[in-house]
Amino acid sequence: MKQMCILDTVKVTIFVMLVALISGCGNSGGDSEQAMITGRGNSGGNSEQAMFRGNLERTGVFSSDGPSSPGELVWKFKTEGAVTSSPTISGGMVYFGSRDGHLYAVDIKTGQEKWKFKTKPHVDSSPAISGGMVYFGSWDGHLYAVDIKTGQEKWKFKTEGPVYSSPAISGGMVYFGSFDGHLYAVDIKTGKEKWKFKTKSEVGSSPAISGGMVYFGSWDGHLYAVDIKTGQEKWKFKTEDKVFSSPAISGGMVYFGSNDGHLYAVEIKTGQEKWRFKTEGAVFSSPAISGGMVYFGSLDGHLYAVEMKTGQEKWKFKAEDAVASSPAISGGMVYFGSDDGHLYAVK
C-alpha cells in the first residue's frame, strides 16, 4: 500500500499553487480565491518556464523537478473570484486568470499587482507566453493577446462560444478550442485566423502539439489529429463519450481520458489504439507522464499508475471522492486533488 499524506485546508491551497507554479500542473478546478507563493522550491531557470501542461506545445511531459516540500507562505494575492486558471511564470512575473473576469500580472517576489486586464465573464484558460505577449481565453468567447509589460491589448479574436481551452503555441501560430465546436489556428502577431477545424460539439480540451500535428478532444467523443499547417484531419479516434481530458504525448503515443471511463493509448501516426484501461468513472483528468508510467485520476475516486507500454495497472490509490484534477509529479511523489477537499501526496 502506498504512503499517503493528507494536507489540511490551508496547506492544500498553498501546496496546489506551489505545484502549479513550479511543476506546471493543469487546471485543478479548485475554488481558491487567492493566488499563493511558497518559500521553498526552485527559483532558478526552470521556474522561468513554469506553465500549464509543462510547455507551450502542451504535451504533458514535465522537465522541472519541482518542490520536495511545501515550504512556508511568502505572500498571497486576493482576487474577487475563484482561481481555476493555472499560472504561468515569465520574467519574474506570474500571470493567471480569475473567475472575477481578469487576467493578473503579479510580481513573483513581492506579490504586488503590476497590472490586470478585464474581460467580461470568467478567465479559466491558462495563459501562454511567447514573444512578449500573453495569450489566453475567456468565457466572453475571445482569445486575447496582451502585452506582458503593459497589460495593453494588442488584439482579440472572437469565437462563437466560451474559450475554456488553454492555448498552445508553435511556429508563430496559437491553437485553441472553443465551445462553438471549433479548433482555431490564429497568427500570434496579427490575430488573423489561418484555419479552423469543425467538430460536432464543444472543444474544452487543451490541444497538444507534436511532429507537425495538433491533438485535441471534443465533446463529440473523438480525439482528433489535425495538420498544424493546413487544418486538415489526419485521423480521428472514437470513444463512447465526451473527451474533456487534454492529451499527453510521449514515445510516439498520445494518452488521454474519456467520460466513458477509459484511459486510451493511441499511436500518433496511425490513430490506432494500442491499449485502453478501464476505470469505474469518467476520466476528466489530463494524464501526466514520468518514468515510463502514466498517472491520471478518475471520478471513481482513484488515482491510477499505469505502464505506458502495456496499459497494465501498477497501482491505484483510493481517495474519499472523485479525482478530476490532473496530477503533478515531483521528487518521487505524485500530487493530486480530490473532490473530498484534500490534496494528496502519494509515493
VEXDREN-2710 file (C-alpha; in Angstrom, 1 decimal):
% VEXDREN-2710
k/r/px/py/pz
1/MET/0.0/0.0/0.0
2/LYS/1.3/3.4/-0.9
3/GLN/2.2/6.0/1.7
4/MET/-0.3/8.9/1.9
5/CYS/-0.1/12.4/3.1
6/ILE/-3.4/14.4/3.5
7/LEU/-2.9/18.1/4.0
8/ASP/-5.3/20.4/5.9
9/THR/-7.4/23.0/4.1
10/VAL/-4.9/25.9/4.3
11/LYS/-2.0/23.8/3.2
12/VAL/-4.0/22.4/0.3
13/THR/-4.4/25.9/-1.2
14/ILE/-0.8/26.8/-0.7
15/PHE/0.6/23.5/-2.0
16/VAL/-1.7/23.3/-5.0
17/MET/-0.4/26.7/-6.1
18/LEU/3.2/25.7/-5.4
19/VAL/2.9/22.6/-7.6
20/ALA/1.2/24.6/-10.3
21/LEU/3.8/27.3/-10.4
22/ILE/6.9/25.1/-10.2
23/SER/5.8/21.9/-12.0
24/GLY/3.3/23.4/-14.5
25/CYS/0.3/21.3/-13.5
26/GLY/-3.0/21.6/-15.2
27/ASN/-6.3/23.1/-14.2
28/SER/-7.4/21.6/-10.9
29/GLY/-10.9/23.0/-10.9
30/GLY/-10.4/24.3/-7.3
31/ASP/-12.3/27.2/-5.7
32/SER/-9.5/29.1/-4.1
33/GLU/-9.9/32.9/-4.5
34/GLN/-6.2/33.6/-3.6
35/ALA/-3.1/33.0/-5.6
36/MET/-0.3/31.9/-3.3
37/ILE/3.5/31.6/-3.5
38/THR/5.5/29.4/-1.0
39/GLY/9.1/29.9/0.1
40/ARG/10.9/26.7/-1.0
41/GLY/11.2/25.3/-4.4
42/ASN/13.5/26.0/-7.4
43/SER/13.7/29.7/-8.1
44/GLY/16.2/29.3/-10.9
45/GLY/15.8/28.7/-14.6
46/ASN/13.0/26.1/-14.5
47/SER/10.7/28.5/-12.7
48/GLU/11.0/30.9/-15.5
49/GLN/9.4/28.3/-17.8
50/ALA/6.7/27.0/-15.5
51/MET/3.3/26.7/-17.3
52/PHE/0.2/24.6/-17.8
53/ARG/1.0/21.1/-19.2
54/GLY/4.7/21.7/-19.0
55/ASN/5.5/23.6/-22.2
56/LEU/4.0/25.7/-25.0
57/GLU/3.1/22.6/-27.0
58/ARG/1.1/21.3/-24.0
59/THR/2.5/17.7/-24.3
60/GLY/2.0/17.0/-20.5
61/VAL/5.7/15.9/-20.1
62/PHE/7.4/17.9/-17.3
63/SER/11.1/18.7/-17.3
64/SER/11.2/20.5/-13.9
65/ASP/11.8/18.6/-10.7
66/GLY/9.6/20.9/-8.7
67/PRO/9.4/21.2/-5.0
68/SER/10.2/18.4/-2.5
69/SER/8.5/20.0/0.5
70/PRO/5.6/22.5/1.0
71/GLY/7.7/25.4/2.4
72/GLU/6.4/28.5/4.1
73/LEU/3.9/31.1/2.8
74/VAL/5.7/34.1/1.3
75/TRP/2.7/36.1/0.0
76/LYS/-0.8/35.7/-1.2
77/PHE/-2.8/37.7/-3.6
78/LYS/-6.6/38.1/-3.5
79/THR/-8.9/38.3/-6.4
80/GLU/-12.7/38.7/-6.4
81/GLY/-13.4/35.2/-7.7
82/ALA/-12.2/31.6/-7.8
83/VAL/-8.8/31.0/-9.4
84/THR/-9.0/27.9/-11.6
85/SER/-6.6/29.0/-14.2
86/SER/-3.1/27.5/-13.8
87/PRO/-0.4/30.2/-13.5
88/THR/2.4/30.9/-15.9
89/ILE/5.8/32.4/-14.8
90/SER/8.0/34.5/-17.0
91/GLY/10.5/37.3/-16.3
92/GLY/9.9/37.5/-12.6
93/MET/6.1/37.8/-13.0
94/VAL/3.3/35.3/-12.6
95/TYR/0.3/35.5/-14.9
96/PHE/-3.1/33.9/-14.1
97/GLY/-6.8/34.3/-14.6
98/SER/-9.7/34.5/-12.2
99/ARG/-13.4/34.0/-12.3
100/ASP/-13.7/37.7/-11.5
101/GLY/-13.1/38.2/-15.2
102/HIS/-9.5/39.4/-15.0
103/LEU/-6.1/38.2/-16.1
104/TYR/-3.5/39.3/-13.5
105/ALA/0.2/40.1/-13.7
106/VAL/1.8/39.8/-10.2
107/ASP/5.4/40.2/-9.1
108/ILE/6.6/36.8/-8.1
109/LYS/8.9/38.1/-5.3
110/THR/6.6/40.7/-3.7
111/GLY/3.1/39.5/-4.6
112/GLN/2.3/43.1/-5.8
113/GLU/0.0/43.6/-8.8
114/LYS/1.7/45.1/-11.8
115/TRP/-1.5/45.2/-13.9
116/LYS/-4.8/43.4/-14.5
117/PHE/-6.7/43.0/-17.7
118/LYS/-10.5/42.9/-17.7
119/THR/-12.7/40.6/-19.8
120/LYS/-16.4/40.1/-19.2
121/PRO/-17.0/36.7/-17.6
122/HIS/-14.6/34.1/-16.2
123/VAL/-11.0/33.5/-17.2
124/ASP/-10.4/29.8/-16.7
125/SER/-8.0/29.4/-19.6
126/SER/-4.3/29.1/-18.5
127/PRO/-2.1/31.7/-20.2
128/ALA/0.7/31.0/-22.7
129/ILE/3.5/33.5/-23.2
130/SER/5.6/34.0/-26.3
131/GLY/7.4/37.0/-27.9
132/GLY/6.5/39.4/-25.1
133/MET/2.8/38.7/-25.3
134/VAL/0.4/36.6/-23.1
135/TYR/-2.4/34.7/-24.8
136/PHE/-5.5/33.4/-23.0
137/GLY/-9.1/32.7/-23.5
138/SER/-12.3/34.0/-21.7
139/TRP/-15.8/32.9/-21.3
140/ASP/-16.8/36.0/-23.3
141/GLY/-15.8/34.0/-26.4
142/HIS/-12.5/35.7/-27.2
143/LEU/-8.9/34.7/-27.3
144/TYR/-6.8/37.7/-26.2
145/ALA/-3.2/38.8/-26.9
146/VAL/-2.0/41.2/-24.2
147/ASP/1.4/42.9/-23.8
148/ILE/3.2/41.3/-20.8
149/LYS/4.8/44.6/-19.7
150/THR/1.9/47.0/-20.0
151/GLY/-1.2/44.8/-19.9
152/GLN/-2.5/46.5/-23.0
153/GLU/-4.5/44.6/-25.5
154/LYS/-2.8/44.0/-28.9
155/TRP/-5.6/42.1/-30.4
156/LYS/-8.5/39.8/-29.6
157/PHE/-10.1/37.1/-31.7
158/LYS/-13.8/36.3/-31.5
159/THR/-15.3/32.9/-31.5
160/GLU/-19.0/31.9/-31.1
161/GLY/-18.6/30.2/-27.7
162/PRO/-16.7/30.4/-24.4
163/VAL/-13.0/29.7/-24.6
164/TYR/-12.1/27.4/-21.7
165/SER/-9.3/25.6/-23.6
166/SER/-5.8/26.8/-22.8
167/PRO/-3.8/27.8/-25.9
168/ALA/-0.8/26.0/-27.4
169/ILE/1.8/27.9/-29.4
170/SER/4.0/26.6/-32.2
171/GLY/5.6/28.1/-35.4
172/GLY/4.1/31.5/-34.9
173/MET/0.6/30.3/-34.5
174/VAL/-1.7/29.9/-31.5
175/TYR/-4.0/26.9/-31.3
176/PHE/-7.1/26.7/-29.0
177/GLY/-10.6/25.3/-28.8
178/SER/-13.9/26.9/-28.3
179/PHE/-17.3/25.8/-27.1
180/ASP/-18.6/26.7/-30.5
181/GLY/-17.2/23.3/-31.6
182/HIS/-14.0/24.5/-33.4
183/LEU/-10.3/24.3/-33.0
184/TYR/-8.7/27.5/-34.2
185/ALA/-5.3/28.4/-35.6
186/VAL/-4.5/32.1/-35.3
187/ASP/-1.4/34.1/-36.2
188/ILE/0.2/35.3/-33.0
189/LYS/1.3/38.6/-34.4
190/THR/-1.8/39.7/-36.3
191/GLY/-4.7/37.8/-34.6
192/LYS/-5.9/36.7/-38.0
193/GLU/-7.4/33.3/-38.5
194/LYS/-5.3/30.9/-40.6
195/TRP/-7.8/28.0/-40.4
196/LYS/-10.4/26.5/-38.2
197/PHE/-11.5/22.9/-37.8
198/LYS/-15.1/21.9/-37.0
199/THR/-16.1/19.1/-34.7
200/LYS/-19.7/18.2/-33.8
201/SER/-19.6/19.5/-30.2
202/GLU/-17.8/21.7/-27.7
203/VAL/-14.0/21.8/-27.6
204/GLY/-12.9/22.2/-23.9
205/SER/-9.8/20.1/-24.2
206/SER/-6.5/21.9/-24.5
207/PRO/-4.5/21.0/-27.6
208/ALA/-1.1/19.3/-27.6
209/ILE/1.4/19.7/-30.5
210/SER/3.9/17.2/-31.7
211/GLY/5.5/16.3/-35.1
212/GLY/3.6/18.9/-37.1
213/MET/0.2/17.7/-35.7
214/VAL/-2.2/19.1/-33.2
215/TYR/-4.1/16.7/-31.0
216/PHE/-7.2/17.6/-29.0
217/GLY/-10.5/16.2/-27.8
218/SER/-14.1/17.2/-28.4
219/TRP/-17.4/16.5/-26.6
220/ASP/-18.5/14.7/-29.7
221/GLY/-16.4/11.7/-28.3
222/HIS/-13.4/11.9/-30.6
223/LEU/-9.8/12.7/-30.3
224/TYR/-8.6/14.4/-33.4
225/ALA/-5.2/14.6/-35.1
226/VAL/-5.0/17.7/-37.4
227/ASP/-2.2/19.0/-39.5
228/ILE/-1.0/22.3/-38.0
229/LYS/-0.2/23.9/-41.3
230/THR/-3.4/23.0/-43.3
231/GLY/-6.0/22.3/-40.7
232/GLN/-6.8/19.0/-42.4
233/GLU/-7.7/16.0/-40.4
234/LYS/-5.2/13.2/-40.5
235/TRP/-7.3/10.8/-38.3
236/LYS/-9.8/10.7/-35.5
237/PHE/-10.3/8.2/-32.8
238/LYS/-13.8/7.5/-31.4
239/THR/-14.6/6.9/-27.8
240/GLU/-18.0/6.3/-26.3
241/ASP/-18.4/9.6/-24.6
242/LYS/-17.1/13.2/-24.3
243/VAL/-13.4/13.9/-24.4
244/PHE/-12.7/16.7/-22.0
245/SER/-9.2/15.4/-20.9
246/SER/-6.2/17.2/-22.5
247/PRO/-3.8/14.7/-24.2
248/ALA/-0.3/13.9/-23.2
249/ILE/2.3/12.8/-25.8
250/SER/5.4/10.7/-25.4
251/GLY/7.2/7.9/-27.2
252/GLY/5.0/8.1/-30.4
253/MET/1.8/7.7/-28.4
254/VAL/-0.9/10.0/-27.3
255/TYR/-2.6/9.3/-23.9
256/PHE/-6.0/10.8/-23.0
257/GLY/-9.1/10.1/-21.0
258/SER/-12.8/10.0/-21.9
259/ASN/-16.0/10.3/-20.0
260/ASP/-16.6/6.7/-21.0
261/GLY/-14.3/5.7/-18.1
262/HIS/-11.2/4.7/-20.1
263/LEU/-7.7/6.0/-20.5
264/TYR/-6.6/5.4/-24.1
265/ALA/-3.2/5.0/-25.6
266/VAL/-3.3/5.7/-29.4
267/GLU/-0.4/5.7/-31.9
268/ILE/0.2/9.3/-33.1
269/LYS/1.0/8.3/-36.7
270/THR/-1.9/6.0/-37.4
271/GLY/-4.6/6.8/-34.8
272/GLN/-4.7/3.1/-34.0
273/GLU/-5.5/2.0/-30.4
274/LYS/-2.6/0.3/-28.6
275/TRP/-4.4/-0.2/-25.4
276/ARG/-7.2/1.1/-23.2
277/PHE/-7.5/1.0/-19.4
278/LYS/-11.0/0.8/-17.8
279/THR/-12.0/2.7/-14.6
280/GLU/-15.4/2.8/-13.0
281/GLY/-15.9/6.6/-13.6
282/ALA/-15.4/9.3/-16.2
283/VAL/-11.8/10.4/-16.8
284/PHE/-11.7/14.2/-16.8
285/SER/-8.2/14.2/-15.5
286/SER/-5.4/15.1/-18.0
287/PRO/-2.6/12.4/-17.7
288/ALA/0.9/13.2/-16.6
289/ILE/3.9/11.1/-17.8
290/SER/7.1/10.2/-15.9
291/GLY/9.5/7.3/-15.7
292/GLY/7.6/5.0/-18.1
293/MET/4.3/5.5/-16.2
294/VAL/1.0/7.3/-16.9
295/TYR/-0.7/8.9/-13.9
296/PHE/-4.3/10.0/-14.0
297/GLY/-7.4/10.3/-11.9
298/SER/-11.0/9.0/-12.4
299/LEU/-14.3/10.1/-11.0
300/ASP/-14.4/6.6/-9.4
301/GLY/-12.2/8.2/-6.7
302/HIS/-8.9/6.6/-7.6
303/LEU/-5.5/7.8/-8.8
304/TYR/-4.0/5.3/-11.2
305/ALA/-0.5/4.5/-12.2
306/VAL/-0.4/2.5/-15.5
307/GLU/2.5/1.3/-17.5
308/MET/3.0/3.4/-20.7
309/LYS/3.8/0.4/-22.9
310/THR/1.3/-2.2/-21.8
311/GLY/-1.5/-0.4/-20.1
312/GLN/-1.1/-2.6/-17.1
313/GLU/-2.0/-1.2/-13.7
314/LYS/1.0/-0.9/-11.4
315/TRP/-1.0/0.5/-8.5
316/LYS/-4.1/2.6/-7.7
317/PHE/-4.8/4.8/-4.7
318/LYS/-8.3/5.4/-3.3
319/ALA/-9.3/8.9/-2.3
320/GLU/-12.5/9.8/-0.5
321/ASP/-14.3/11.3/-3.5
322/ALA/-13.9/11.8/-7.3
323/VAL/-10.4/12.7/-8.7
324/ALA/-11.0/15.2/-11.6
325/SER/-7.7/17.1/-11.1
326/SER/-4.6/16.5/-13.2
327/PRO/-1.7/15.1/-11.3
328/ALA/1.8/16.7/-10.9
329/ILE/4.9/14.7/-10.3
330/SER/8.0/15.7/-8.3
331/GLY/10.7/14.1/-6.2
332/GLY/9.2/10.6/-6.4
333/MET/5.8/11.9/-5.3
334/VAL/2.5/12.3/-7.2
335/TYR/0.3/15.2/-6.1
336/PHE/-3.3/15.4/-7.0
337/GLY/-6.6/16.9/-5.7
338/SER/-9.9/15.3/-5.0
339/ASP/-13.5/16.4/-4.6
340/ASP/-13.2/15.4/-1.0
341/GLY/-11.4/18.7/-0.4
342/HIS/-7.9/17.2/0.1
343/LEU/-4.7/17.4/-1.8
344/TYR/-2.9/14.1/-1.7
345/ALA/0.8/13.3/-1.9
346/VAL/1.4/9.6/-2.7
347/LYS/4.6/7.7/-3.2
END
